[in-house]
């Protein structure tokens, strides 16, 4: 069973480039780290992981809407930056 640290690291790596919540959920559904294959990340879980990144790594996740398109999530600041 993956630890919170492993999940947060997965999320941090994935958010190095902008991604929609749907893309993130689809990738997680089939990732070997997912304990429940086929199950998406719900918004509350995503928010918990995002808060973990801020608290333990000092990394913020930026949310933006570009040209009226879907909301994209990406790292606002990377560790050590």
N, C-alpha and C positions, 0 to 999 in steps of 0.2 A: 504494500500500500504506500503510495507516494506521500511524502511529508508536505506540509504547507510550504516549506522552503523550496522544495522541488517544483511544486505547482507555480509558485511565484516566479521562480526562475524561468519556467516554461513561458509564462505570460510576458515576462520582461523581454525575452528573446523574440517572441512573436510580435510585440508592439514596437520593435525597432523601426518598422515601416507602418504607415497608416493602414488600418484595417477596419472594416465594419463589424458590428456585433455579430451579424449573420455569418460572416466569413470566419470569425473567431470561434463561434459555436460549431460550425461545420468541421473545422480542423480538430477541435477538442473531441468531438463525437467519436472519431476513429483513432485518436492518439493512444498509443500503448499505455500511457500514464493514467488514462481515464479508467477508473475502477468500474464504471458502468457504461460499457461500450454502447454507443448509439444514443446516449443521453447528453443533451446539450448543457452548456453552462447557463444557468439562469442569471438574471440581472443581479439578484442579491449576492450570489456567489462571486460574480465578477466584481461587485463593489467591495466585498470582503477582501478579495485578493488585491485589489487596487489599494485599499487602505493598508494592507500588509506591506506592499511595496513602499508606500510613503513612510510608514512607521519604522521599518527595519532597514530600508536601503536609502531613504531620503529621495526616492524617485516618484515623480508625479506623472499621472496619466492624463494627457490632454484630450479633450473631446472637442471636436470642431465640425462644423457643417460648412462645406465648401460649395459655393455657387448653387445653393439650394438643394444639393444632393444629399445622399444619406450621411448620417453622422459617422465620422471616423474617429478612431481611438489610436493614440500613439504615445510614446514616451515623451514627456516634456523635458525631462532631464535624465541623462543616463548616469549610472553609478560612476563616481570618480570624475564627473564632468564639472 
